[in-house]
Amino acid sequence: MDEFPPPLRVLQLILAGFCLFLVLFGLIIFILPQEFFSVPAVVLDNTSSGLPPLTVSRTFAFQNGTETVTIDVSGSVWAASKKTHRSLLLFGDQKTAGVRYYRAMIDDPSQDRIYRDLIDRFRTIRAVRNLTDDEYLELISAYVQSIPYKDGGNMPPKYPAELLVENMGDCDDKSILIAGLLAREGYTVALLKFGPEQHMAMGIGSDAFPYKATGYTYLEGMTPAFVGSPTAHLQIPLNSDPLVLPISTGTKVYRSGNETHFISETAAAARQREKELTARLDAFPLSGKDGEEYRAVLRERDRSAAIRSYILSHPYDRPGTYAYLQREMKNETGLSPSAEPAGTGG
């Protein structure tokens, strides 16, 4: 008779389980280290101080040539960066938490010298080449894109010191470095985080070629790619809408989006044209493959293939690729995109 009726017994067990959850949650908050609930911060201590500098030199393709950038990275900063805890347990709005987390990494004072030294080298190249703001953005992007890509799996993102010294990184490592450089040079920058695809890229303030409904132009950091286009090495289609994490609201925006859009549309048209012409060639009877009609279709197919190949092999040279396409499109049939750009942006 002292037993609760079955429904009341179930309710008693539910309440007891809820109370146990609250107790355990409170214990976790007090027992876990504080770094689990705060943004990461690099701390130089006795075990990482006094290490010699590490020289980092990178030669990379840019426009019609190559550039070499060499800096020294503090060995102490690199060692301390590697030891920094970067896991994150933040509650509430994911956008707010993400912005707080990535800005902490981008703005960490320990990395300031790296950003200053890189920017000093980039500004020297800009002065020698007389680059526009758009070309300067492309220079910085080409440098970071040229760092070898390596999938980091479930590892937390790297600080710039780690990325440069270890000479490899994945999409979020490289996005952090490009975003930090461009933000310091006055550009409007956001990180684009694709949760389902486990990918990160950047959004650049621009007057054309916006990515989906983000309000930004897409910028890939993984491997070389034109502003506005994902890299050709990105194997997973980006079907999801990214979480937009604003990093800076500078006064500089990208004004060559019309040109990169034209390049992107021409590459797609060339691919489709090449596919269609290959099908026509395959349909020719054996007796017709010695005729002029077959040879004409073959020439047209090969030209489409050459145009697409040129675009894919020159992602570090937007001005040169755009000029090349303008020359080719004058004599090409069936390849022109639906609309040419309204103007150029430098």
C-alpha positions in Angstrom: 0.0 0.0 0.0 3.0 2.3 0.5 3.9 2.0 -3.2 3.0 4.9 -5.5 0.6 4.1 -8.3 2.5 3.4 -11.6 1.9 6.8 -13.2 3.1 8.7 -10.1 6.1 6.4 -9.8 7.1 7.3 -13.4 6.8 11.0 -12.6 8.9 10.5 -9.5 11.7 8.9 -11.5 11.6 11.7 -14.1 11.9 14.4 -11.4 14.7 12.5 -9.8 16.6 12.2 -13.1 16.2 15.9 -13.8 17.5 16.8 -10.4 20.5 14.5 -10.9 21.2 16.2 -14.3 21.2 19.7 -12.6 23.6 18.5 -9.9 26.0 17.0 -12.5 25.8 20.1 -14.7 26.7 22.3 -11.7 29.6 20.0 -10.9 30.9 20.2 -14.4 30.8 24.0 -14.4 32.9 24.1 -11.2 35.2 21.2 -11.9 36.2 21.8 -15.6 39.0 24.2 -16.2 37.9 27.7 -17.1 39.5 27.5 -20.6 36.6 25.3 -21.6 34.2 28.2 -21.2 36.4 31.1 -22.5 38.0 32.0 -25.8 41.5 30.8 -26.5 44.5 33.0 -25.6 48.2 32.3 -26.2 50.3 32.6 -23.0 54.1 32.7 -23.1 55.5 30.8 -20.2 58.9 29.6 -19.0 58.7 26.4 -21.0 58.1 28.2 -24.3 60.2 31.4 -23.9 63.7 31.9 -25.2 63.5 29.7 -28.3 65.3 31.0 -31.4 63.3 32.4 -34.4 62.3 30.2 -37.2 62.7 31.5 -40.8 59.7 31.0 -43.0 60.1 31.6 -46.8 57.5 31.0 -49.4 57.7 31.5 -53.2 54.3 31.6 -54.9 52.8 32.4 -58.3 51.1 35.7 -58.7 49.8 37.3 -62.0 52.5 36.8 -64.7 55.4 35.8 -62.4 56.3 34.8 -58.9 57.0 36.5 -55.6 58.9 35.4 -52.5 58.0 36.4 -49.0 60.4 35.6 -46.1 59.8 36.4 -42.4 61.1 35.1 -39.0 58.5 33.6 -36.7 59.3 33.6 -33.0 60.0 30.1 -31.8 58.6 31.0 -28.4 55.3 32.2 -30.0 55.1 29.0 -32.1 55.7 26.7 -29.1 53.2 28.6 -27.0 50.6 28.6 -29.8 50.8 24.9 -30.1 50.1 24.4 -26.4 47.1 26.7 -26.3 43.8 25.0 -25.5 41.3 25.7 -28.3 38.3 23.6 -27.6 35.1 25.6 -27.1 32.0 25.2 -25.0 30.0 28.4 -25.3 26.3 28.5 -24.8 23.7 30.6 -26.5 23.7 32.0 -30.1 26.1 30.2 -32.4 26.9 33.3 -34.4 27.8 35.3 -31.4 29.9 32.5 -30.0 31.7 31.9 -33.3 32.5 35.5 -33.8 33.9 35.7 -30.3 36.0 32.6 -30.7 37.5 33.4 -34.1 38.1 37.0 -33.4 40.1 36.0 -30.3 42.3 33.8 -32.5 42.7 36.5 -35.2 43.4 39.3 -32.8 45.6 37.4 -30.3 48.5 39.8 -29.4 51.0 37.0 -29.7 50.5 36.9 -33.5 50.8 40.6 -34.1 54.4 40.5 -35.1 53.7 37.9 -37.8 50.9 40.0 -39.3 53.1 43.1 -39.2 56.0 41.4 -40.9 53.9 39.8 -43.6 52.1 43.1 -44.3 55.4 44.9 -44.5 56.5 42.5 -47.2 53.2 42.6 -49.1 53.2 46.4 -49.1 56.7 46.4 -50.6 55.5 44.1 -53.4 52.4 46.3 -53.9 54.6 49.4 -54.3 56.9 47.7 -56.8 54.1 46.3 -58.9 51.8 49.3 -58.5 48.9 47.1 -57.5 45.3 48.3 -57.0 43.3 47.4 -53.9 41.8 44.4 -55.6 45.1 43.2 -56.8 46.6 43.6 -53.4 43.8 41.5 -51.9 44.6 38.9 -54.6 48.3 39.0 -53.7 47.6 38.3 -50.0 45.1 35.5 -50.9 47.6 33.9 -53.4 50.3 33.8 -50.7 48.1 32.0 -48.2 46.4 29.8 -50.8 49.8 28.5 -51.8 50.5 27.0 -48.4 50.1 23.2 -48.8 46.6 22.0 -47.8 46.3 19.1 -45.3 43.0 18.0 -43.8 43.1 18.6 -40.1 40.2 16.3 -39.3 38.6 17.2 -36.0 41.7 19.2 -34.8 41.0 22.8 -33.7 42.2 25.6 -36.0 45.8 26.7 -36.0 47.2 30.0 -35.1 49.2 31.8 -37.9 52.5 30.9 -36.2 51.7 27.2 -36.4 50.4 27.4 -40.0 53.5 29.1 -41.3 56.1 27.2 -39.3 54.5 23.8 -40.0 53.9 24.8 -43.7 50.5 23.1 -43.9 47.0 23.6 -42.8 43.3 23.1 -43.7 40.5 25.5 -44.6 39.9 27.1 -41.3 43.7 27.6 -40.5 44.2 29.4 -43.8 40.9 31.4 -43.6 42.0 32.7 -40.2 45.3 34.0 -41.6 43.8 35.6 -44.7 41.0 37.2 -42.7 43.5 38.6 -40.2 45.7 40.1 -42.9 42.8 41.6 -44.9 41.1 43.0 -41.7 44.3 44.7 -40.7 44.6 46.2 -44.2 41.1 47.8 -44.0 38.9 45.3 -46.0 35.4 44.2 -45.0 35.8 40.5 -44.1 33.7 37.7 -42.7 34.3 34.0 -42.2 31.8 31.6 -43.9 31.4 28.4 -41.9 29.7 25.5 -43.6 28.6 23.1 -40.8 27.3 20.1 -42.8 30.3 20.2 -45.2 32.8 20.9 -42.4 34.3 23.7 -44.5 35.3 27.3 -43.9 35.9 30.0 -46.4 35.8 33.8 -46.3 33.3 36.5 -47.4 34.7 39.7 -48.8 32.9 43.0 -49.0 32.2 43.6 -52.7 30.1 45.5 -55.2 29.3 42.4 -57.3 29.2 38.6 -57.4 27.7 38.0 -54.0 27.6 34.4 -52.6 24.0 33.2 -52.0 22.3 35.6 -49.5 25.4 36.3 -47.4 26.0 39.8 -48.8 29.7 38.9 -49.4 31.8 37.6 -52.3 33.2 34.2 -51.7 36.9 33.8 -51.1 38.5 30.4 -50.9 41.6 29.8 -48.8 42.1 26.1 -49.4 44.1 26.2 -52.6 44.4 28.8 -55.4 41.1 30.1 -56.7 39.6 33.2 -58.2 37.8 35.5 -55.8 34.1 34.4 -56.0 34.8 30.8 -56.9 35.4 27.8 -54.7 38.6 26.0 -55.5 38.5 23.2 -58.1 40.0 20.9 -55.4 36.9 21.3 -53.2 35.4 17.8 -53.6 32.2 18.3 -51.5 29.5 20.6 -53.0 28.6 23.5 -50.7 24.9 22.9 -50.6 24.3 24.5 -47.1 23.9 28.1 -46.3 27.0 29.2 -44.3 27.0 30.7 -40.9 28.3 34.3 -41.5 30.8 35.4 -38.9 31.7 39.1 -39.4 35.4 39.9 -38.6 35.9 43.4 -39.8 34.0 46.3 -41.4 36.7 48.2 -43.2 36.3 50.8 -45.9 37.9 48.6 -48.7 35.7 46.3 -50.8 36.4 44.1 -53.8 35.5 45.9 -57.1 36.5 43.2 -59.6 33.6 40.9 -58.9 32.2 41.5 -62.4 35.4 40.2 -63.9 35.7 37.1 -61.7 32.0 36.4 -62.4 32.7 36.6 -66.1 35.6 34.2 -65.7 33.5 31.8 -63.7 30.7 31.8 -66.2 33.0 31.4 -69.1 34.7 28.4 -67.5 31.2 26.8 -67.0 30.2 27.6 -70.6 33.5 26.1 -71.9 33.0 22.9 -69.9 29.5 22.5 -71.2 30.6 23.3 -74.8 33.4 20.8 -74.6 31.0 18.1 -73.3 28.5 18.8 -76.1 31.2 18.8 -78.8 32.7 15.6 -77.5 29.3 13.9 -77.8 29.0 15.1 -81.4 32.5 13.7 -82.2 31.6 10.4 -80.6 28.5 10.2 -82.8 30.3 10.6 -86.1 30.4 7.4 -88.2 33.8 6.0 -88.7 33.6 6.9 -92.4 33.1 10.6 -91.5 36.1 11.0 -89.3 38.3 12.0 -92.2 36.0 14.7 -93.3 36.2 18.5 -92.9 33.1 18.7 -90.7 34.6 16.3 -88.2 37.9 18.2 -88.1 36.0 21.5 -87.6 34.1 20.1 -84.7 37.3 18.7 -83.3 39.0 22.1 -83.5 36.1 23.8 -81.8 36.1 21.2 -79.0 39.8 21.5 -78.5 39.6 25.3 -78.3 36.9 25.1 -75.7 39.0 22.7 -73.7 42.0 25.0 -74.0 40.0 28.0 -72.8 38.8 26.1 -69.7 42.3 24.7 -69.1 43.7 28.2 -69.2 41.2 29.5 -66.6 41.8 26.5 -64.3 45.6 26.9 -64.5 45.7 30.7 -63.8 43.7 31.3 -60.6 46.4 33.7 -59.3 46.1 36.0 -62.3 42.6 37.6 -62.6 43.7 40.6 -64.8 45.6 38.4 -67.2 42.9 35.7 -67.4 40.2 38.3 -68.0 42.3 40.0 -70.8 42.9 36.5 -72.4 39.2 35.7 -72.4 38.3 39.1 -73.9 40.6 38.3 -76.9 39.3 34.7 -77.2 35.7 35.6 -77.0 35.9 37.8 -80.1 36.3 34.8 -82.3 34.6 32.1 -80.3 31.1 30.8 -81.0 28.9 29.1 -78.5 31.0 30.0 -75.5 30.0 33.5 -74.4 28.3 33.7 -71.0 24.8 35.1 -70.8 26.1 38.5 -69.9 29.5 40.2 -69.9 30.6 42.3 -66.9 29.3 45.9 -66.8 32.7 47.2 -65.9 36.1 46.5 -64.4 37.3 47.1 -60.9 41.1 47.2 -61.2 
